[in-house]
Amino acid sequence: MQSIIVAPSLDSSRNVSGVSAVTTFIIANNESCDYIHFLQGKSDDEKGGLHRVSRILKTYKAWKRMLREHHGAIVHYNFPLDAFSIIRDYPFMRKSVKSGRHTIIHLHGGLFLFKDKKPFLLNMLLKKVFSWDARFIVLSEKEKQRLKDDYNPEEVYVLPNCIDLSIASKFQRTDNPDSMHILYLGRIEPNKGMDYMLEAARKMKEKGEQFVLHFAGIEQKGCNYIDRFQTQLGDQFIYEGVVSGEKKDCLLQLCDVFLLPSFYEGLPMSLLECMSFGMVPVTTNVGSISDFVKDGETGLFIQLRDADGIVDAISRLANDIQLRKSISANAKDIIFRKLQPKEYVRKLNDIYSR
């Protein structure tokens, strides 16, 4: 079986992307499929603006050539529902479907998945997308129901993201007696709740809380968050850069809490990875996160744009060791019960075979 899989750069040193992480996992684990990666999306160090328009036009020509050269391949198109992706990806997906290709459109969250009021143009494009003769993959039953309610596509399959568990399966978490290590792992940009994270961390420092906040990922250009955190937190903040491999595993073993006050998500790979190592997630209840995070059992929920809620959750974990141990064990357990790479691949290949 051959599949053209569409995703941003898979080089983690150049691009921090949940879609790239999912794609890398699929290619590494699905040995029964011969994948051809088609690069769609700019890397973190690439220019935007008019340069981006020129690149998309060149990419579309390459896309038509790719479809001609691999006329028997399934198309697996990764599709986040944010404004730019909807507009950019529409003609690419349309070309695949209208050419009679077997097309699977794999949704990865985004602002407009659960948004009630969508701009006219975006809503019109989404109506067309979900009317096509294609198969759609979503991350949870919650997402499937929302798509059915909004657009009623014909074939929708639920396939939660999956992760490699080999290192996490050998790790046993022990208490950190000195201070709590808190991790944010992902793209450093406003929609991840950075401003509220900074306000919360500043308040915790003023209260004399013993913690170290670690950031791992690439900062969106023009944000200046890393400098602001370093200035206000001093040695209670460490920027780890982009992490992968052994360095990433060591960081996941060191940290106690995964903090994600995001405004919208799909099902973050970073969340699943951190939970697999027994880290306690403190997160907003957005996207499909509630399929794995149960408040007080496998994590703690905080409200959107609520710095005080972050402070309260971290203080609660710092002051209640038994709660922290219980949530840590439960978080790891739910990942190992619900996510197994071989089962993920079996379900994916079943969708392909249809």
Phi, psi and omega in degrees: 000137180239140181221132169274117181250125187258124183196163173294182179307139179265005178275105185294343178281343181249344188210122175258108187210131175296322179297319178296321180295318178297315181297317178300317178299314182299311182298320182291330189256340183263086184285344182275359180238135176267107185266139171244115182277122172256121185282118176225119182119143183278151174280168187295334182261009183271150179291154174255210176065217183298329177303323181293320179297315180299318180295321181295320178298317177295321181295323180295321176297318178295326179295315179297321178293320178300316181295323179292317186287333181237063190291344181261000186276144169291147174256120177249102187255115177278129194221097173279140184268063167251166191301311184296318181295321180300314181290317182292315190278340184307306182295330179293313180292321179299317179301318180296311183293313183290343176276000179082016180282145172289111190241129175246125180252115189257108184279142182228057177065211183113160185304324190262011176288315182250004183287130183290314182252114180251147174305147187307312183298314181296317180296320179297316179295319180294323176301319179293315181304312186279000173265352183289160173278077180221168175253141184241133175253131175237171189266350183198165175297327178299316178293319180300314181296321180295319178296319179298317181295319186275321190227344178051056175293158186290304188241112179233127181241138179266123179215093179299149176302155181227162183222162173285133186247007189296317181285316182298329182295338182264355187262133175242121184283139174237162182293143173261106189284338188278301180204165181273129177261122184247136184239134162247127184232113180152194179287135184264097184204163191304322184292351175273003178082027184302317184298323181283328175295319179294316179298318180296315180298321178297319179294320179295322178295318179297328179280352180084018178295140178268104180207160170229127180259121180254135172247134174226123181147184181254137179274134175298139184301138176085001184275318178065027180290319184301314178298319181295318178295317180297319181295316187274335184253342179061229184283003173269009176229134177228123173266117186271351185077200176275126184245147175201169176058224185297323180298319178294315179301318179296322180292320178294330178281329181287317192277149184261327188230137172255121185252124182216083179273045189288152179278329176203150181208172165260259171225092191298131175298324180299321177299311182296319179298314182294319178296325181295336176266008177081017174286147180271118178280132171243108193212158170285153181269079182234160178058227182255018182299325184293349174292338182240330180260117174249122188301124180084352181247303180243010179170184177233132177269144173236160180279160175297140174053049186228089180296320180296326177296323176296314180301314181297318182294315180295318179296321179299317179291324180293325185267349182234089184297322181295320177298316180298316179296318182295313180295320179302311180296319181292323179298314179295320182297317183293327177294314183287335176283322189260342184237118173223123185307319182296322179290322176301311182297320179300315180293321179296316180293330175295319177295318177301315186292340179286000000 
